[in-house]
Amino acid sequence: MTVAESITATRHAFANGKFKPMLIGGEWVKAASGKTFESRNPATGDLLATVAEGDVEDINQAVAAARRAFEGPWSKAKPYERQQILLKLADLVEKHFDELSLLDTLDMGAPINRTRGTRRRVLGMLRWYAGMAVSIHGETIANSMPGEYVSYTLKEPVGVVGAIIPWNGPLGATVWKVGPALATGCTVVLKPAEEAPLTSLRLGELMLEAGVPPGVINIVPGYGETAGAALAAHADVDKIAFTGSHLTGQLIVKASAGNLKRVTLELGGKSPDIVFADADLGTAVPGAGMATFANSGQICSAGTRLFVEHKVYDEFVGRVAEFGKGLRVGNGVDPDTQIGPLVSEQQLGRVTDYLSIGRHEGAQPLVGGERLTEGPFAKGYFVPPTVFANVRDDMRIAQEEIFGPVISAIPFTDIEDVIRRGNATAFGLGSGVWTRNISKAHRVAKGLRAGSVWINCYQAMDPAVPFGGYKMSGYGRESGIQQMEEYLNVKAVWINAA
Ligand code: ADP
């Protein structure tokens, strides 16, 4: 029996078409305004739920609840207790993993094979954060003051964190923000993306079950311009952890100025993926293909600028196009689907606009290039894997983030030249290098201005390894001990011990 047959949208216990309230202070409540919005399956248009639509008043209440929790019992919770909550949450997420991953698939369209494939990553994150909860420590620092001064540091939670997440992987994105907050002792007001709020809300139920005290995690779904903007501007929020587009990132930095709250930003990209002629092309073809096609290109670090050494350009780009053509596009609940729909009509419009911009700029689509509308694709937002050849560096499709399954393939001849051109965008998030020559790989890794360089692989992620951007891809790091520091303040303590 296939997944599609065994668990349909209507039979998913959470995506059951009913009203979903928001989580404030440990209670499930309606929006203060009473307003709701719909969450629909992007593959079929089916209604999955109506969701409480948070706005300024709800954000105010959630921030107040988070502040009370931060200053109340949560501030006294021992690292061990926070660790236990994270471990319990990990166990619950593991127990309900199939249900949660299907919810992601239904709400934002990603193939079930992909969402189920995040199991190790999601559980690994929660358990890694649980380890970090008991590993936070300050330092004793030798100083040169005359006399007998002792100096040491304390690491303290930064306070109330506003977490604003996108829709391209709600389960992982929620854990990526909530995990470090629980590990460090912060409290959270999470605003999921309006396109896909359901998994975060279901996780909220599991968080309460895991023993997260009331007010420690609050979840307020709603639109970016209202709920998101209110959170970013709120005077009693100590930090915003944001993942989304660079344009929204800029608005968040402006909104944060009122109380100079700390901001970390994980933004978009136009990442170079560089293939040398000496690479193992058999590995590089699917590697470079999936660097962009995975999640229908809706990944901020997707390797969308494919630089290929001119000697193998025609052959390699042709093979990537063939590979893209062979991928199965369809409804994400079908276990054979490799490429799901785009998340929304708006996203579909944006991607198809870029498809026509590419053609008008003179790029040539070797495969794809048009929205799919026939038969099973009629009601969804389907764009097939697309490879544009004849792309120049100055074309918009080589400079702007498309966030769709669209590769812009560009030839190069010289290593220094490709490093310079690889860096010649406003962004600096991911990057890839495919070669058998380790000196070349190292030279490119040093030369690229990007937060991650993947050599003979793409998109490898681990909770212990920092991830984040250079330039307009943002600042701050997620994962790694670097992420813990983003949720902590450092206090220096001096003792005159004379
Ligand atoms: P995308 O284009 O990928 O949807 P966005 O940056 O628009 O990226 O959205 C990412 C998240 O930011 C979503 O949760 C969205 O609601 C939120 N958001 C959008 N606009 C604002 C804003 N002005 N202030 C705060 N959050 C916002």
Residues whose N, C-alpha, C, O or C-beta is under 5 A from the ligand:
A	BS01	ADP	I164 I165 P166 K191 P192 A193 E194 G222 Y223 G224 E225 G228 A229 A232 T243 G244 S245 T248 L251
